Each structure stands twice: as C-alpha cells, then as structure tokens.
Amino acid sequence: MIEFVKKVFVNKEIEFTYFNTGLNGDNDTLKNGTIMPVQYLASNIIPIRIQIEEEKNALVLCSREKFEQDELIKLIGLAKNITANYQAKTIIAFPDYDRVYHEQLVNNAIRIFEEDSFTKTITVLNFNQNFRN
C-alpha cells in the first residue's frame, strides 16, 4: 500500500494520520507523523497524509477489504471526519477496485453525501496497480 502511495505522489513525504484515542486525546499530541503506528499492521484501513503543495494536502485511505459500495460509504464518511475538508485531494484505494465494473457504485456512494467541495476531491483507485489500471 505504501509503495502505491509513493507511485501516485512521487517525491512527496508520506505521513501517517494518528487517530485520537484515550491515550492521545490532548491538543499537544501530533496528528500526523512519518512513523507508522504498530496498530496499523493489523488494521484494515491505513490513513496516509501527503503534503502536495504548501497549504494543500491529500488524504489516502487504503483499505484491505474488497470493494463494496457500503464499505466505500463508510470510508467516505471517515475521510470527511478525519480531514474536516482541509485536503485538496482524497484517494480511497481498494485491492480489487475496477473502474469499469465499479464506477457507477462509486458515483452512487458519493451522491449520498451532500454535494460540496469535499465530494469533488474524491478519487477511488486500485492499490494493486498493474498494466490494466
């Protein structure tokens, strides 16, 4: 998954997003960093932040789950909560996403959310890129 992000964002620093928990809920705790939390090794979702330009960030959510519309809807909601619309680009990646078969499901999932600047930043990709992707 990390190699996929490095291919999409060449020469950009990758940071992991740290979720607020009971252990790090204060305002002084870092929200992003270059060290991947050990909990992400067993997690189905890896949230990654990339600064693409000054004041412009991208959020990449890589899911180990197979593509399903319900799973995508959950991840769109998660992305919206994590970012509070700070990012210029949102990528949600699945291991088996195929644009030909799934594009209509993606459009339907995005329509569920209020049309705003956030929904226009969403792109869904396959992180297992090959010659067809």
Backbone as a printed PyTorch tensor [residue, N CA C, xyz], in Angstrom:
tensor([[[  0.8080,  -1.1830,   0.0000],
         [  0.0000,   0.0000,   0.0000],
         [  0.8580,   1.2560,   0.0000]],

        [[  1.9240,   1.2310,   0.7680],
         [  2.7860,   2.4080,   0.8440],
         [  3.4900,   2.6270,  -0.4950]],

        [[  3.8800,   1.5480,  -1.1490],
         [  4.5020,   1.6800,  -2.4740],
         [  3.5270,   2.3030,  -3.4720]],

        [[  2.2650,   1.9580,  -3.3800],
         [  1.2380,   2.5590,  -4.2350],
         [  1.1950,   4.0770,  -4.0240]],

        [[  1.1930,   4.5040,  -2.7710],
         [  1.1380,   5.9350,  -2.4600],
         [  2.3910,   6.6340,  -2.9860]],

        [[  3.5460,   5.9940,  -2.8590],
         [  4.7820,   6.5820,  -3.3670],
         [  4.7530,   6.7260,  -4.8860]],

        [[  4.0920,   5.8140,  -5.5900],
         [  3.9810,   5.9190,  -7.0470],
         [  3.0280,   7.0330,  -7.4590]],

        [[  1.9600,   7.2240,  -6.6960],
         [  0.9860,   8.2710,  -7.0150],
         [  1.5570,   9.6520,  -6.6960]],

        [[  2.2570,   9.7610,  -5.5870],
         [  2.8160,  11.0430,  -5.1360],
         [  4.3380,  10.9470,  -5.1260]],

        [[  4.9300,  11.0110,  -6.2920],
         [  6.3750,  10.8700,  -6.4450],
         [  7.0810,  12.0420,  -5.7520]],

        [[  8.1210,  11.7080,  -5.0000],
         [  8.9640,  12.6980,  -4.3070],
         [  8.2130,  13.5280,  -3.2730]],

        [[  7.1530,  12.9940,  -2.7000],
         [  6.4260,  13.6780,  -1.6350],
         [  6.5970,  12.8770,  -0.3450]],

        [[  6.6570,  13.5810,   0.7690],
         [  6.8070,  12.9070,   2.0600],
         [  5.4750,  12.3190,   2.4990]],

        [[  5.5210,  11.0800,   2.9120],
         [  4.3310,  10.3660,   3.3650],
         [  4.2770,  10.4430,   4.8850]],

        [[  3.1040,  10.8020,   5.3950],
         [  2.8780,  10.8190,   6.8360],
         [  1.6530,   9.9760,   7.1430]],

        [[  1.6780,   9.3260,   8.2790],
         [  0.5330,   8.5590,   8.7380],
         [ -0.3300,   9.4570,   9.6080]],

        [[ -1.6360,   9.3030,   9.4910],
         [ -2.5650,  10.0630,  10.3200],
         [ -2.7820,   9.3040,  11.6140]],

        [[ -2.6540,  10.0100,  12.7320],
         [ -2.8440,   9.4130,  14.0380],
         [ -4.2300,   9.7800,  14.5520]],

        [[ -5.0440,   8.7690,  14.8060],
         [ -6.3910,   8.9990,  15.3130],
         [ -6.3540,   9.3550,  16.7840]],

        [[ -7.3050,  10.1670,  17.2230],
         [ -7.4360,  10.4660,  18.6460],
         [ -7.9490,   9.2290,  19.3690]],

        [[ -7.2910,   8.9070,  20.4590],
         [ -7.7290,   7.8070,  21.3170],
         [ -7.6920,   8.3080,  22.7580]],

        [[ -8.0300,   7.4650,  23.6780],
         [ -7.9530,   7.8340,  25.0800],
         [ -6.5290,   8.1040,  25.5390]],

        [[ -5.5440,   7.6230,  24.7680],
         [ -4.1480,   7.7980,  25.1360],
         [ -3.5210,   9.0610,  24.5480]],

        [[ -4.1340,   9.6320,  23.5020],
         [ -3.5150,  10.7910,  22.8540],
         [ -4.5190,  11.8930,  22.5370]],

        [[ -5.5190,  12.0660,  23.3380],
         [ -6.6070,  12.9920,  23.0540],
         [ -6.3290,  14.4580,  23.3200]],

        [[ -5.1560,  14.7930,  23.8370],
         [ -4.8890,  16.2010,  24.1350],
         [ -4.5310,  16.9800,  22.8630]],

        [[ -4.5250,  18.2810,  22.9510],
         [ -4.2480,  19.1300,  21.8020],
         [ -2.7730,  19.1900,  21.4430]],

        [[ -1.8840,  18.7360,  22.3220],
         [ -0.4500,  18.7880,  22.0640],
         [  0.0600,  17.5700,  21.3070]],

        [[ -0.7310,  16.5220,  21.2020],
         [ -0.3120,  15.2970,  20.5450],
         [ -0.2900,  15.4900,  19.0370]],

        [[  0.7280,  14.9380,  18.3940],
         [  0.8310,  15.0160,  16.9370],
         [ -0.3560,  14.3350,  16.2690]],

        [[ -0.8190,  14.8930,  15.1970],
         [ -1.9300,  14.3130,  14.4330],
         [ -1.4370,  13.5340,  13.2200]],

        [[ -0.1830,  13.7780,  12.8130],
         [  0.4320,  13.1050,  11.6750],
         [  1.9030,  12.8920,  11.9900]],

        [[  2.5000,  11.8890,  11.3290],
         [  3.9250,  11.6600,  11.5160],
         [  4.4430,  10.6060,  10.5600]],

        [[  5.7460,  10.5230,  10.4450],
         [  6.3680,   9.5940,   9.4960],
         [  6.4780,   8.1720,  10.0450]],

        [[  6.2170,   7.9800,  11.3170],
         [  6.2980,   6.6440,  11.9210],
         [  4.9240,   5.9920,  11.8760]],

        [[  4.8610,   4.8030,  11.2590],
         [  3.5990,   4.0740,  11.1910],
         [  3.3130,   3.4220,  12.5380]],

        [[  2.1480,   3.7130,  13.1260],
         [  1.7900,   3.0700,  14.3940],
         [  1.7160,   1.5480,  14.2340]],

        [[  2.1850,   0.8340,  15.2140],
         [  2.1990,  -0.6240,  15.1520],
         [  0.7800,  -1.1890,  14.9940]],

        [[ -0.2350,  -0.4630,  15.4750],
         [ -1.6170,  -0.9160,  15.3540],
         [ -2.0550,  -1.0250,  13.8790]],

        [[ -1.4260,  -0.2680,  13.0100],
         [ -1.8020,  -0.2890,  11.5910],
         [ -1.4190,  -1.5990,  10.9070]],

        [[ -0.5030,  -2.3660,  11.5040],
         [ -0.1310,  -3.6490,  10.9240],
         [ -1.3210,  -4.6100,  10.8660]],

        [[ -2.2200,  -4.5050,  11.8330],
         [ -3.3960,  -5.3720,  11.8790],
         [ -4.6670,  -4.6560,  11.4310]],

        [[ -4.5500,  -3.4110,  11.0620],
         [ -5.7250,  -2.6210,  10.6950],
         [ -6.1330,  -2.8670,   9.2480]],

        [[ -7.4280,  -2.8000,   8.9810],
         [ -7.9230,  -2.9230,   7.6090],
         [ -7.8490,  -1.6080,   6.8510]],

        [[ -7.6090,  -0.5090,   7.5550],
         [ -7.5420,   0.8020,   6.9240],
         [ -6.2410,   1.4840,   7.3370]],

        [[ -5.4970,   1.9570,   6.3460],
         [ -4.2770,   2.7120,   6.6030],
         [ -4.5030,   4.1410,   6.1060]],

        [[ -4.5630,   5.1260,   7.0230],
         [ -4.7380,   6.5240,   6.6090],
         [ -3.3790,   7.2110,   6.4290]],

        [[ -3.1800,   7.7880,   5.2630],
         [ -1.9050,   8.4210,   4.9340],
         [ -2.1730,   9.8500,   4.4760]],

        [[ -1.3140,  10.7580,   4.9020],
         [ -1.4270,  12.1690,   4.5360],
         [ -0.1900,  12.5640,   3.7510]],

        [[ -0.3940,  13.3220,   2.6780],
         [  0.7020,  13.7970,   1.8570],
         [  0.5230,  15.2870,   1.6340]],

        [[  1.5760,  16.0500,   1.8590],
         [  1.5080,  17.4760,   1.5420],
         [  1.9160,  17.6100,   0.0860]],

        [[  0.9490,  17.9900,  -0.7690],
         [  1.2200,  18.0550,  -2.2040],
         [  1.7190,  19.4330,  -2.6360]],

        [[  1.3250,  20.4560,  -1.9240],
         [  1.8060,  21.8130,  -2.1310],
         [  1.6970,  22.5170,  -0.7900]],

        [[  2.2630,  23.7060,  -0.7220],
         [  2.1130,  24.4650,   0.5200],
         [  0.6350,  24.7310,   0.7430]],

        [[  0.1500,  24.4020,   1.9260],
         [ -1.2650,  24.5860,   2.2870],
         [ -2.2220,  23.6340,   1.5650]],

        [[ -1.7190,  22.6560,   0.8150],
         [ -2.5970,  21.6840,   0.1460],
         [ -2.1380,  20.2840,   0.5110]],

        [[ -3.0730,  19.5090,   1.0380],
         [ -2.7830,  18.1440,   1.4660],
         [ -3.6670,  17.1580,   0.7280]],

        [[ -3.2090,  15.9150,   0.7200],
         [ -4.0090,  14.8150,   0.1960],
         [ -4.1570,  13.7800,   1.3050]],

        [[ -5.3150,  13.1480,   1.3370],
         [ -5.5530,  12.0450,   2.2590],
         [ -5.7480,  10.7940,   1.4200]],

        [[ -5.0280,   9.7460,   1.7710],
         [ -5.1830,   8.4550,   1.1070],
         [ -5.6250,   7.4520,   2.1630]],

        [[ -6.7610,   6.8060,   1.9130],
         [ -7.2280,   5.7170,   2.7650],
         [ -7.0970,   4.4300,   1.9750]],

        [[ -6.2110,   3.5610,   2.4050],
         [ -6.0330,   2.2610,   1.7640],
         [ -6.7740,   1.2290,   2.6040]],

        [[ -7.6970,   0.5240,   1.9670],
         [ -8.4950,  -0.4880,   2.6590],
         [ -8.0800,  -1.8740,   2.2040]],

        [[ -7.9280,  -2.7710,   3.1370],
         [ -7.6250,  -4.1620,   2.7840],
         [ -8.8850,  -4.9390,   2.4100]],

        [[-10.0420,  -4.3630,   2.6820],
         [-11.3220,  -5.0070,   2.3630],
         [-11.5630,  -4.9850,   0.8550]],

        [[-12.3420,  -5.9240,   0.3840],
         [-12.7380,  -5.9200,  -1.0270],
         [-13.7010,  -4.7660,  -1.2680]],

        [[-13.7170,  -4.2640,  -2.5080],
         [-14.5740,  -3.1370,  -2.8240],
         [-16.0410,  -3.5280,  -2.7040]],

        [[-16.7780,  -2.7370,  -1.9500],
         [-18.2390,  -2.8260,  -1.8440],
         [-18.7350,  -1.4110,  -1.6380]],

        [[-19.9110,  -1.1110,  -2.1450],
         [-20.4460,   0.2310,  -2.0220],
         [-20.5980,   0.6430,  -0.5560]],

        [[-21.0770,  -0.2570,   0.2910],
         [-21.2400,   0.0690,   1.7160],
         [-19.8990,   0.3900,   2.3780]],

        [[-18.8670,  -0.3520,   2.0190],
         [-17.5330,  -0.0960,   2.5680],
         [-17.0330,   1.2740,   2.1050]],

        [[-17.2750,   1.6020,   0.8480],
         [-16.8750,   2.9060,   0.3250],
         [-17.5950,   4.0390,   1.0480]],

        [[-18.8730,   3.8760,   1.2960],
         [-19.6430,   4.8980,   2.0090],
         [-19.0420,   5.1390,   3.4030]],

        [[-18.6780,   4.0680,   4.0950],
         [-18.0430,   4.2060,   5.4120],
         [-16.7280,   4.9710,   5.3130]],

        [[-15.9330,   4.6460,   4.2930],
         [-14.6350,   5.2940,   4.1490],
         [-14.7690,   6.7620,   3.7440]],

        [[-15.7680,   7.0860,   2.9500],
         [-16.0040,   8.4970,   2.6080],
         [-16.3580,   9.2680,   3.8750]],

        [[-17.2210,   8.6990,   4.7060],
         [-17.5760,   9.3330,   5.9680],
         [-16.3640,   9.4920,   6.8680]],

        [[-15.5260,   8.4660,   6.9440],
         [-14.3070,   8.5330,   7.7450],
         [-13.3860,   9.6330,   7.2230]],

        [[-13.2110,   9.6830,   5.9150],
         [-12.3440,  10.7060,   5.3200],
         [-12.8480,  12.1050,   5.6350]],

        [[-14.1400,  12.2800,   5.5670],
         [-14.7160,  13.6000,   5.8550],
         [-14.4930,  13.9650,   7.3220]],

        [[-14.6240,  13.0020,   8.2260],
         [-14.4020,  13.2640,   9.6550],
         [-12.9330,  13.5340,   9.9710]],

        [[-12.0450,  12.7860,   9.3520],
         [-10.6110,  12.9470,   9.6240],
         [-10.1400,  14.3290,   9.1990]],

        [[-10.5690,  14.7640,   8.0480],
         [ -9.9490,  15.9220,   7.4180],
         [-10.6240,  17.2420,   7.6850]],

        [[-11.8910,  17.2360,   7.9930],
         [-12.6450,  18.4860,   8.1670],
         [-12.4510,  19.3880,   6.9510]],

        [[-12.4030,  18.7790,   5.7690],
         [-12.2910,  19.4800,   4.4800],
         [-10.9850,  20.2530,   4.2970]],

        [[ -9.9060,  19.8210,   4.9470],
         [ -8.6470,  20.5360,   4.7750],
         [ -7.8950,  20.0930,   3.5240]],

        [[ -8.2230,  18.9370,   2.9700],
         [ -7.4170,  18.3850,   1.9010],
         [ -7.8910,  18.8300,   0.5210]],

        [[ -6.9340,  18.8540,  -0.3940],
         [ -7.2200,  19.1950,  -1.7810],
         [ -7.5760,  17.9510,  -2.5800]],

        [[ -7.2270,  16.7720,  -2.0570],
         [ -7.4610,  15.5280,  -2.7730],
         [ -7.6990,  14.4140,  -1.7620]],

        [[ -8.6500,  13.5460,  -2.0740],
         [ -8.9390,  12.3780,  -1.2400],
         [ -8.9150,  11.1520,  -2.1420]],

        [[ -8.0570,  10.1980,  -1.8090],
         [ -7.9810,   8.9490,  -2.5670],
         [ -8.3690,   7.8160,  -1.6300]],

        [[ -9.3030,   6.9980,  -2.0850],
         [ -9.6910,   5.7960,  -1.3530],
         [ -9.3110,   4.6210,  -2.2530]],

        [[ -8.4680,   3.7360,  -1.7380],
         [ -7.9340,   2.6530,  -2.5520],
         [ -8.3260,   1.2920,  -1.9840]],

        [[ -8.7000,   0.4070,  -2.8940],
         [ -9.0770,  -0.9710,  -2.5640],
         [ -8.1790,  -1.9280,  -3.3420]],

        [[ -8.0260,  -3.1720,  -2.8660],
         [ -7.1680,  -4.1170,  -3.5740],
         [ -7.7860,  -4.6710,  -4.8520]],

        [[ -9.1170,  -4.5680,  -5.0000],
         [ -9.7780,  -5.1840,  -6.1500],
         [-10.6570,  -4.2090,  -6.9350]],

        [[-10.4880,  -2.9130,  -6.7260],
         [-11.3230,  -1.9310,  -7.4200],
         [-11.0550,  -1.9810,  -8.9210]],

        [[-12.1300,  -1.9930,  -9.6970],
         [-12.0500,  -1.9710, -11.1620],
         [-13.0130,  -0.8960, -11.6450]],

        [[-12.4740,   0.1500, -12.2240],
         [-13.2950,   1.2850, -12.6420],
         [-14.4270,   0.8640, -13.5720]],

        [[-14.1720,  -0.0550, -14.4770],
         [-15.1950,  -0.4840, -15.4280],
         [-16.4090,  -1.0750, -14.7090]],

        [[-16.1650,  -1.9010, -13.7130],
         [-17.2570,  -2.5760, -13.0030],
         [-17.8370,  -1.7610, -11.8370]],

        [[-17.0320,  -0.9030, -11.2510],
         [-17.4350,  -0.2500, -10.0060],
         [-17.7310,   1.2380, -10.1000]],

        [[-17.5040,   1.8670, -11.2290],
         [-17.6430,   3.3250, -11.3240],
         [-19.0410,   3.8090, -10.9550]],

        [[-20.0690,   3.1060, -11.3900],
         [-21.4350,   3.5280, -11.0600],
         [-21.7080,   3.4200,  -9.5570]],

        [[-21.1610,   2.3920,  -8.9220],
         [-21.3130,   2.2530,  -7.4700],
         [-20.6170,   3.4030,  -6.7390]],

        [[-19.4710,   3.8300,  -7.2500],
         [-18.7570,   4.9640,  -6.6610],
         [-19.6040,   6.2200,  -6.7960]],

        [[-20.1410,   6.4700,  -7.9760],
         [-20.9810,   7.6540,  -8.1890],
         [-22.1960,   7.6490,  -7.2700]],

        [[-22.8160,   6.4800,  -7.0930],
         [-23.9690,   6.3680,  -6.1900],
         [-23.5760,   6.6580,  -4.7440]],

        [[-22.4250,   6.1520,  -4.3300],
         [-21.9670,   6.3730,  -2.9550],
         [-21.6710,   7.8530,  -2.7080]],

        [[-21.0650,   8.5040,  -3.6570],
         [-20.7370,   9.9230,  -3.4990],
         [-22.0030,  10.7680,  -3.4440]],

        [[-23.0260,  10.3870,  -4.2030],
         [-24.2880,  11.1350,  -4.2090],
         [-24.9890,  11.1150,  -2.8490]],

        [[-24.7060,  10.1200,  -2.0380],
         [-25.3120,  10.0320,  -0.7070],
         [-24.8760,  11.2110,   0.1540]],

        [[-23.6520,  11.6880,  -0.0840],
         [-23.1140,  12.7930,   0.7010],
         [-23.5160,  14.1110,   0.0580]],

        [[-23.6390,  15.0980,   0.9040],
         [-24.0130,  16.4210,   0.4260],
         [-22.9950,  16.9170,  -0.5950]],

        [[-23.4790,  17.4060,  -1.7200],
         [-22.5870,  17.9260,  -2.7650],
         [-21.8560,  19.1510,  -2.2260]],

        [[-20.5580,  19.0400,  -2.1010],
         [-19.7620,  20.1640,  -1.6280],
         [-18.3430,  20.0130,  -2.1520]],

        [[-17.4690,  20.8720,  -1.6940],
         [-16.0900,  20.8250,  -2.1730],
         [-15.4050,  19.5070,  -1.7950]],

        [[-15.8270,  18.8860,  -0.6970],
         [-15.2250,  17.6160,  -0.2900],
         [-15.5040,  16.5080,  -1.3030]],

        [[-16.7400,  16.3440,  -1.7240],
         [-17.0770,  15.2420,  -2.6280],
         [-16.3700,  15.3720,  -3.9770]],

        [[-16.0120,  16.5790,  -4.3560],
         [-15.3020,  16.7850,  -5.6250],
         [-13.8370,  16.3620,  -5.5430]],

        [[-13.3230,  16.1450,  -4.3440],
         [-11.9150,  15.7560,  -4.1880],
         [-11.7240,  14.2410,  -4.1990]],

        [[-12.8040,  13.4660,  -4.1970],
         [-12.7160,  12.0040,  -4.0180],
         [-12.3650,  11.2900,  -5.3200]],

        [[-11.3670,  10.4170,  -5.2230],
         [-10.9920,   9.5230,  -6.3080],
         [-10.8710,   8.1250,  -5.7080]],

        [[-11.3900,   7.1240,  -6.4030],
         [-11.2650,   5.7380,  -5.9430],
         [-10.3250,   5.0190,  -6.9090]],

        [[ -9.3450,   4.2950,  -6.3470],
         [ -8.3390,   3.6040,  -7.1520],
         [ -8.1030,   2.1910,  -6.6290]],

        [[ -7.3600,   1.4350,  -7.3930],
         [ -6.9040,   0.1060,  -7.0110],
         [ -5.4430,   0.2250,  -6.6090]],

        [[ -5.0890,  -0.1780,  -5.3890],
         [ -3.6890,  -0.0570,  -4.9750],
         [ -2.8340,  -1.2130,  -5.4720]],

        [[ -3.4360,  -2.2430,  -6.0430],
         [ -2.6940,  -3.3280,  -6.6790],
         [ -2.5840,  -3.0130,  -8.1760]],

        [[ -1.8620,  -1.9730,  -8.4860],
         [ -1.7780,  -1.4880,  -9.8560],
         [ -1.0550,  -2.5150, -10.7380]],

        [[ -1.5800,  -2.6680, -11.9420],
         [ -0.9120,  -3.4850, -12.9540],
         [ -1.0260,  -2.7710, -14.2910]],

        [[ -0.7120,  -3.4310, -15.3690],
         [ -0.7160,  -2.7700, -16.6780],
         [ -2.1150,  -2.3240, -17.1040]],

        [[ -3.1870,  -2.8800, -16.5400],
         [ -4.5440,  -2.5190, -16.9290],
         [ -5.0540,  -1.3140, -16.1430]],

        [[ -4.4890,  -0.9900, -15.0090],
         [ -5.0100,   0.0960, -14.1650],
         [ -4.4210,   1.4130, -14.5690]]])
